[in-house]
Amino acid sequence: MTATHAAGRKLKDAIFDANQACNEAIKLHGAEKVTNATIGVVLDEEGKLATLPTVEKVFRAMEFDELVSYAPISGLPAYLDAVIDLTFAENKPDGFFGAVATSGGTGAIHHAIANYAERGDAVLTHDWRWGTYDLICNETGKRLETFKLFDDALNFNISDFAVKVDALLKKQNSLLVIINSPAHNPTGYALSNDEWDKVLDVLKAQTSTGKKISLLVDIAYIDFAGEKNSTRAFMKKFSDLPDNLFVMISFSMSKSFTLYGQRTGALIGISANSKVIDEFKDVSKYSCRATWSNINRGAQALLVKLAADKNLLPTYENERTALYEMVKRRADVFVDEAKACGLRVVPYKGGFFIAVPADNPAVVCQKLHDDLIFAVPLKLGVRVAACSTSFRKMHGVAEKILRAMK
């Protein structure tokens, strides 16, 4: 009974499938014996969901009508202003800005793909990627093509990026590029300032031909990448870009505020041309009404309260930094032990995940089940969630992955 374009669609999500298998093992063997390296949320050292006390305190103290009332279609104006300020910190580029509230970072990505890639055209991103990019492209009548994120020496592959951009713009009049950095999912990689310069040089060279290019920067995990201003320094590079090079940033409250299920985020636009921003606000608002109408008012109001309070905001940031440092300690164990035992790992610089290149990821992950270790098999390798694996249980995981691969 479905329309032809929807016929045969069936979601198979490797992340949630791996987590389900982990939960079944916990029922059989007990949580103490099982290592959960699957899910993209921060679990504490006892395996329970880690949340931020200040966020919970503010949320519970809010008036009920503030939690359940409708929000404006584009989002609370104060929320949008706060999102822009928090996104850039001290690294706000020169230009005009716009923002629209979205259903998490996923909603922001959806709107960018829906409105800034032509139907039937390709969207370009890196081969190591979050699989939902593919789903959104399929859902909106686009297709996803990839460049190699790394060269043979595991450095950022600017050459392949340039080749793929050029090839697509020989066939298309416009192109949407998605780059997930810093704290890339699933590798933990981050582009350096020099690498960002090279990316923008490639894109600016193409705009000189009159082609339209949109760049979406997915920063979902940025607050688990390091000190807030150093991790955002690259954003200053979005100043005074050509009118036909439009930059968007997808903001999420899921990780930075441990509000995963409240589904609140934003899509931010930056341009040297105010008319480009006016257009961005109009088409994004239209898409909001056509998808979710409006989103969670309570989470928006919570962010406004935190951002405006000179005492609450630094307290919240300190709590978030403590979570980041906990995840980093776990990741450092894995990276150090991988180096010691000779396990090849994609360069990790921060974030929830670490990636191990593998020829048969599903077979490797299945073999890890013998040790009651559960990780996520991807197309190019195995994803290990440092966010959900305790410090104690992380010891020995790298060596067991190497053994499983052999």
N, C-alpha and C positions, 0 to 999 in steps of 0.2 A: 504493500500500500504506500510505500514512500515515494517521493519524487525521485526521478532517475539520478539526480546529482547526489542524493543522500543514500541511495541503495547500497547495501553492503557495508556501511560504516559500522565499525565495532571497535570500541576503545580497549586497547591493551596497553596498560601503563606499567613499565618495568619497575618503577620506583615503588608504586603501591603494591604490586604483586610481590616484590621482594620483602616489603614490610609485612605483608600478610603471612608469608612463609615464616618470617621471623617470629611473629606473634603465635603461630601454631607451635613452633619449637619451644617457645616460652611456656606454653600450656603443658607440654610434655616433659620438659626438663627443668623448668624453673628459670626465672629471670637471671639468677646469679650465674648460671652456666652458659648463657647465651650472649653473644656480642651482636648488638644491633647497630650496624653501620649503614643503614638504609635510608632513614627518613630525614628530610630536610628541616628539622626543628632542633632547637637546643634542648637536650636532656641533661639534667644535673648528674652528679656523680652516683646517685642512687637510681638513675634511669627514669626519673620523673620529669615532666615538662617544666623547664626553667622559665620563669616569668620575671618581670621587673616590678619590684614592690611599689615604686612610685606610680607607675602606670596603673596598677591594680587599685591603689589607694584613691587616685583621682577618679578612675572609672566608677568605683563603687559609691563615691560621694556625689555623683552627678544626679540631678533631678531626673525622675523617670521620664517626664515628657520630653526632656532633651535627648534621651536615648531613643525614643520611639517615634518622634515626629518626623515628617518629611523634611528632606533637605532640598535646596534649589537644585535644578537639573544639573547645572555645571559645578555645584558644590558650594559650601559656605564661603563667601568672599574672604573672611578672615582665615579660613583654612587654606585657601589657595595662596594667599600672601605668605602664610607661615611655611607652607610647603616649599615655595620658591626660596625663602630665606634659609631653611634648613638644608635644602638640597645643595646650595652653593657655599654656605658658610661664608668664609672670607675670600672666596674665589669667584665672585659673580662677574661674568663677562660683560663687556659693553654691548648694548643692544636693547631690543624690546622683548618683553616676556609675556607669556600667557600660560594659563594652566586650567585643567579641567579635572574634577574628581572622577576617579574610576574605581571599578571593582578590583582592588588590589593591583599589583604590578601587571598581572595577566590582562586585566582590562585595559591598561595603558598600552600594552603591546598590541592588543586587538585593535584599538582605535588607530594606532599608527599604521598597521598593515591595511586596515579597511579603507583608510582615507589617503594614504600616500604611496600606494602601489596600484598600478592599473590592473584591472581584471585580466587574467591570462598572462600577465607578466611574471617575471622572476623577482623574488626578494633574495638578497645576498646576505649570508652570515657565515660564521666559521663552522668547520666540520665537527669539532667538539662543541656540542650545544645542548641546550634544554629542548627536549623533544616536543614541547608544546608549541614552539615556533612553527613546526611542520603542521600541526593540527590547525592552528589559526589561519595559516596560509590556505590550507585545503578548504576550510570552512568559508573563507571569504573569496574563493575563486582565484587565488594566486598559487604560485608554486615556489618552493624553497630551493635555492641552489647554494653551494658552499665553496669557500676557499679553504686551503689547508692552513689551520691556525699556526702550526709549527713546521719549521724545516727539519732536515735530518738531525741537526744539532739541537733541536728543541728550542730554537729561537723563533720569535714572531716572524711569520712568513710574509713579509711585505711584498715580495716578488709575486707570489701567487695571488695575493690580494689585488695587486695592480692589474695582473693579467685578466682576472675574472671580472673586475669592474669594467675594464676596456671591452672585453668580449660581449658583455651584456649590453653595454651602451651602444655597441654597433648594431644591436637588434632592437633596442628599446629607446624611447625618447626620455624616459625617466627611470630612476632606480632608487629603491629603498634599501639601505644597508643597516643591518643590526649588529652592534658590537656590545658584548656583555663584559664590562670591565669597570672597576676592579673586582676582585673576588669572584672571578668567572665561575659559573656553574657549567660543567662539573669539575674543573681542574684547579681552581684557586689561583689562576694566572691573573696578572694585571699588566696592561700595556704601560711601558715607561713613557715619560714625557717626550723622549726622542721618537719613540714608536708612534705616538699620537701625532707628532709633527709630520711624520712620513705618511700616515693615513690621510691627514688633511691635505697634504700636498697632492696626493693621488686624486682626491675628490675635487680639489680646486682646479687642477689641470683639466679635468673633464668638464667642469662647468664653463670653462672658457669657450667651449664649442656650442654653448647654448642649451645643453642638456640640463634637465632638472634632477637634482640629487637630494634625497632626504636621508639623514643619519639618525638612527634611534640608538641611544646609549642606555643599556639596561643596567641599572645600578642597584638592583634589589638587595645585594649583600654588602654594600659599600661600608656600612658601619661595623663590619667584621673584617675590614681590610687593613686597619691601622689608624693612626692619628687623623682626625677628621679633615684638617686642612691640607695635610700632605697628600692624602688620598684623593682630594678634590682639586689639586693644583692644575690638572689638565683642563679643567673646565674654563679657565681663563682663555684658552686657545680658541674658544667659540666666539670671540669678539670680532666684530666687523667682517663677517664672512660675506661672500657674494650673495646677492638676493636669491639666486637659484641654488644655493646650498643651505638647506633648512635643517636645523638640529632639534631633536626632541630627546627628552630624558624621561624614562619611566621610573617613578618613585613608588615605593611600597612601604606600608606600615607593618607588614607581616613580620619581618625579621627584626627591624630596628626597634620596634615597640613590643615585640612578642605578642602581636595581635593577629595571629595567623588566620583565624576563622572569622574575624570581623570584616575581612575583604574590603579594605580601604587603601586606596593609592591615588596616584595622579599622573597625568601626562603633562609635561611641561614643554613649551616651545620657546625657542630663542632665534631671533632674526634681527638683522640690521635694518629691516624694512617693516614698519608698523602695519602695513597692509597685509603682509604675510601672516602676522600674528592675529589680526582681526579675522582673517579667513580661517585660521587654525581654530580660534574660539568658536566660530560659527559651525564648522563641520563637526567638531568634536562634541558640541552640545547636541547637535542633531543625532549623532551616533549614540549618545547617552540615552536620549529619549527613545531611540529605536531598539535599545538592548535592555538595560535595567531601569530605565526611567530616571531614578536617582538612587544614590547609595547611602550607606550607613551614616546617619547624622551623628550618632553618639561618638564614634571613633574620630570623626572630624572635629567635634567639639572638644574632645579630650586633647587632641593635638594643639588646638588653639590655646587651651588653658595651660598646657605645659610650656609652650613656646613663649607665652606672655609673662610667665612667672619667673623672676630672676633667682628665686630660691629653688623652685621645683626643677627647672630645666637643668642646672648643673648636677643636681642630685640624680636625676634620671640618666644623664650622660655618664656619670660615674658608675652607676649600676650597669649600664649597657657595656661600658668599657671592661668591667669585671667579667661579664659573660664572654666578651671577645677574647680576653686574656686566657680564660679557661679553655676555650676552643683552640686557641693558638698553642697552648701547652700540649694539648693532645696531638695536634697536627705535627708539632716539632718532634714528638716521640716517633711518630710514623716515619717522617722524612729522615730522621737520624738513623733509625734502624734499617730503613730501606737502603740507605747509602752503605751502611755497614755490611749488609748481606748481599749487596749487588743487585737489588731490585730497581729497575728503571722506572722513574716516576716523572710525570709531567711537572715542570717547575711550579712549585706552590709558593704563593706570596701572601695569601690570606683568604678568609672566607670559610664556608661550611664544609667544602669538599676537597678531596685529593683524588687524582686520577692516575691509574696504572695502565699504560698501553698493553693490550693483549690481543692475540690472534683469535682466541676462542673465549670471549668474556663469559658467555652463558655457561660453558663447561667449567671454567675456572670457579665461577660463583657456586655452581652446583657442588664442586669438589670441596669448597670451603665449608659447606654444610656439615661435612664430616667432623669438623672442628667446632661446630655450632657457631660459625661466623657467617653473618648475612650481610652481603654488600649488593650493589646494583650493577647488573650487566648492561653495558651500553654498546653501541656499534663498534667503537674503537678501543674499548677497554673496560676496566672495572672502576666504579666510583665508590670511594670510601668516605662515609660521612663522619668527619671529625666532630661535628656538632652533636651527634647522638651517641658517640662511643666514649665511654668513661676513660679517664687517664689510666687507670689500672688495667682495664681491658685492652687498651690500645697496644700495650707492650706485647710483642710477639706477632701482631697481625701481619706486618710486612713480610716477615720470614715465612709465615704460613701461606700467604699469597704466592710467594715465590715457589714454595713447595707444591702448591696446587697447580701452578703453571707448568712446572716440570712434569 
